Amino acid sequence: MVDDARRGAAAAARTDGLGLDASGLLDHLDHGTQGGPAADQWAHGLARAHGMLDGDPAWWWGRAWSAGYRDVVRSLERSARTPELWDRWRRRAARLEKWAFGPPPATVAKLQALHRAGLLQVRRDTASPGLGVSGSPVTTVRAVTAGPGVLTRPADSLGPAPAHDDLWASLLSRGDVTVRLGERGVFTRPDGVCVTRSGQPSLGLAAFGRPTEDPVIGHDTLNRTLHQDSERWSRAVAEWILGARTPIATLPFPDHERNSR
């Protein structure tokens, strides 16, 4: 899978007359690159978006990953994981997604304008707010959200990992939901219904989006067409409202992808 993306990145670069070393691409994937100041990254990103391409491996990795992302995600959805391999895949995927799915050019241009006007600074160390360009106090915004899934780290065999909040901690402790070894998100059926500790559907309880990240991959792309869980769930609810006597969690779900072709 990663090898296919590597070959795709090298092939795409060749079409623009740029040669990328295959082994160098893989090394870049595993070790990343120094990002540099945010303003410089914005400028380089906008230049590439407007066609001024260069030999930055991250750019070409990102193009290859975005092209094959839908197929990769669907091929891995809810499949069994080997914890060691899954950990390596997850770390690589996080880097690839960062390179593939950045903010749109219009948003970057706005950030550039705010920076040039002295109204916005980007700092990795916010311990000391300091002063703005004009000498006025700086308002510091910690632009970090809770990680995907419901656990603060992947589940392991050493003991329960902490949950992001009390609600998920309670559901996990009661066995109403479960997180598989090596993952952070709750495991669900294809219709979004949660799976209990005993492997049975959790009647009346469904989850979508970030809480299910890892078993279902890629909710942070904000692409509403990437997964069909919510469609299958709403179909099951509609069937129940129309008179089905079987609980929603045990109703069959339609294959929306096949039916839409």
C-alpha positions in Angstrom: 0.0 0.0 0.0 2.7 2.5 1.0 4.9 1.2 -1.8 2.2 1.9 -4.3 1.9 5.4 -3.0 5.7 5.8 -3.2 5.7 4.7 -6.9 2.8 7.0 -7.5 4.6 10.0 -6.0 7.7 9.3 -8.1 5.7 8.9 -11.3 3.7 12.1 -10.7 6.9 14.1 -10.1 8.4 12.7 -13.4 5.4 14.0 -15.3 6.6 17.5 -14.3 10.2 16.8 -15.0 11.3 16.2 -11.4 13.2 13.1 -10.4 12.7 11.8 -6.9 14.8 9.1 -5.4 12.7 6.1 -4.4 14.7 5.3 -1.2 14.8 8.9 -0.3 11.0 9.1 -0.5 10.6 6.3 2.0 13.2 7.8 4.3 11.3 11.1 4.2 8.0 9.3 5.0 9.5 7.7 8.1 11.4 10.7 9.4 9.5 13.7 8.1 11.0 17.1 7.5 11.7 20.3 9.4 8.7 22.5 8.8 10.3 25.9 9.3 8.4 29.1 10.1 4.7 28.9 9.4 4.8 32.0 7.2 7.4 30.3 5.0 5.3 27.1 4.8 2.2 29.2 3.8 4.2 30.9 1.0 5.6 27.6 -0.4 2.2 26.0 -0.2 0.4 28.8 -2.1 3.1 28.8 -4.7 2.6 25.0 -5.3 -1.1 25.4 -5.4 -0.7 27.9 -8.2 1.6 25.6 -10.2 5.1 26.4 -9.1 6.1 22.8 -8.3 9.5 21.8 -6.8 11.1 18.6 -5.6 9.8 18.6 -2.0 9.0 14.9 -1.3 6.2 15.9 1.1 4.2 17.6 -1.7 4.4 14.6 -3.9 3.7 12.1 -1.1 0.6 14.2 -0.4 -0.6 14.2 -4.0 -0.3 10.4 -4.2 -2.0 9.8 -0.9 -4.9 12.1 -1.6 -5.5 10.3 -5.0 -5.7 6.9 -3.5 -7.1 7.8 -0.1 -10.7 6.7 -0.6 -9.7 3.2 -1.8 -7.1 2.8 1.0 -9.5 3.8 3.7 -12.3 1.6 2.5 -10.0 -1.4 2.1 -9.0 -1.2 5.8 -12.4 -0.3 7.3 -13.1 -2.4 10.5 -10.6 -5.0 9.3 -8.5 -7.0 11.9 -5.3 -5.2 13.0 -1.9 -6.4 14.0 -1.0 -3.9 16.8 2.6 -3.5 15.8 1.9 -3.1 12.1 -1.1 -0.9 12.8 1.0 1.4 15.0 3.5 2.0 12.2 0.7 2.4 9.6 -1.1 5.0 11.8 2.1 7.0 12.3 2.8 7.0 8.6 -0.8 7.8 7.8 -0.9 10.8 10.2 2.1 12.3 8.4 0.7 11.6 4.9 -2.7 13.1 5.7 -0.9 16.2 7.0 0.8 16.5 3.6 -2.3 15.6 1.6 -5.1 17.6 3.2 -4.1 21.1 4.1 -6.3 24.2 4.3 -7.6 25.6 1.0 -5.5 28.4 -0.7 -8.1 31.1 0.2 -7.7 30.3 3.9 -3.9 30.3 3.7 -4.0 33.7 1.9 -6.1 35.1 4.8 -3.6 33.8 7.4 -0.8 35.3 5.3 -2.6 38.7 5.3 -3.2 38.6 9.0 0.5 37.7 9.6 1.8 40.5 7.4 -0.5 43.0 9.2 1.0 42.0 12.5 -2.3 40.6 13.8 -1.3 36.9 13.9 1.8 35.0 15.1 2.2 31.3 15.1 4.3 29.9 17.9 5.0 26.3 19.1 5.9 27.6 22.6 3.1 29.6 24.2 4.6 29.7 27.7 5.3 33.5 27.3 2.7 35.4 25.3 4.9 38.5 25.0 3.8 41.5 22.9 2.5 41.9 19.4 4.2 43.8 16.6 2.4 47.0 17.7 3.4 46.6 21.3 -0.1 45.5 22.4 -0.7 42.4 24.5 -1.0 39.2 22.6 -4.1 36.9 23.0 -2.8 33.3 22.9 -5.1 30.7 21.3 -4.2 27.1 22.0 -5.2 25.5 18.7 -5.1 21.9 19.9 -8.2 19.7 20.1 -8.6 16.3 21.8 -7.2 13.5 19.7 -9.4 11.2 17.6 -11.1 8.2 19.2 -12.4 8.0 22.8 -9.1 7.1 24.5 -6.1 9.3 25.1 -3.8 6.6 23.8 -4.2 3.2 21.9 -5.6 0.4 24.0 -3.1 -2.1 25.2 -3.0 -5.3 27.3 -1.5 -3.6 30.3 -4.7 -2.0 31.5 -7.4 0.4 30.5 -6.3 3.5 28.8 -7.8 6.8 30.0 -10.8 8.1 28.1 -11.2 11.7 26.9 -14.2 12.3 29.1 -16.4 10.7 31.8 -19.2 9.7 29.4 -16.9 7.4 27.3 -15.2 6.2 30.5 -18.6 5.1 31.9 -19.7 3.4 28.7 -16.4 1.5 28.5 -16.4 0.4 32.2 -20.0 -0.9 31.8 -19.0 -2.8 28.7 -21.6 -1.0 26.5 -18.8 -0.1 24.0 -15.4 -1.6 23.3 -12.1 -0.5 21.9 -9.9 -3.1 20.2 -6.3 -3.7 21.1 -4.0 -1.0 19.5 -6.9 1.3 18.7 -8.3 4.5 20.2 -11.9 4.5 18.8 -15.0 2.5 19.7 -15.7 -0.5 17.4 -19.0 -0.3 15.6 -21.0 -2.3 13.1 -21.3 -1.0 9.5 -24.6 0.7 10.5 -22.9 2.7 13.2 -24.3 0.6 16.1 -21.7 0.2 18.9 -20.4 -3.3 19.8 -20.4 -4.4 23.5 -17.6 -6.1 25.4 -19.2 -9.4 24.6 -19.3 -8.7 20.9 -23.1 -8.1 20.7 -24.7 -5.0 19.3 -25.3 -2.3 21.9 -29.0 -1.7 21.6 -29.9 1.9 21.0 -26.3 3.1 21.0 -24.6 4.2 17.9 -21.4 6.3 17.2 -20.1 8.1 14.2 -17.2 10.3 13.4 -14.1 11.0 15.6 -15.2 8.6 18.4 -14.8 5.7 15.9 -11.4 6.7 14.5 -9.1 3.7 13.9 -11.7 1.0 13.2 -13.2 3.5 10.7 -10.5 5.7 9.2 -10.4 9.3 8.1 -13.3 11.2 9.7 -11.0 14.2 10.2 -11.0 14.8 6.4 -14.6 16.2 6.9 -15.6 14.4 3.7 -19.2 13.4 4.3 -19.2 11.0 1.3 -16.2 8.9 2.5 -18.2 6.6 4.8 -21.8 5.3 4.6 -22.3 4.5 8.3 -24.8 7.3 8.9 -26.8 6.3 5.7 -27.1 2.7 6.8 -28.1 3.8 10.3 -30.7 6.2 9.1 -32.1 3.5 6.8 -32.4 1.1 9.8 -34.2 3.8 11.9 -36.6 4.5 9.0 -37.4 0.8 8.7 -38.0 0.6 12.5 -40.3 3.7 12.4 -42.3 2.2 9.5 -43.1 -0.9 11.6 -40.1 -3.2 11.8 -40.4 -5.1 15.1 -36.7 -6.0 15.2 -34.4 -3.7 17.3 -32.4 -1.3 15.1 -29.1 -2.9 16.0 -30.1 -6.2 14.5 -31.7 -5.0 11.3 -29.8 -5.7 8.1 -28.2 -2.7 6.4 -28.3 -2.0 2.7 -25.2 -1.8 0.5 -25.6 1.9 -0.5 -22.5 1.9 -2.6 -23.6 -1.1 -4.7 -27.2 0.2 -5.0 -26.0 3.7 -6.1 -24.1 2.4 -9.1 
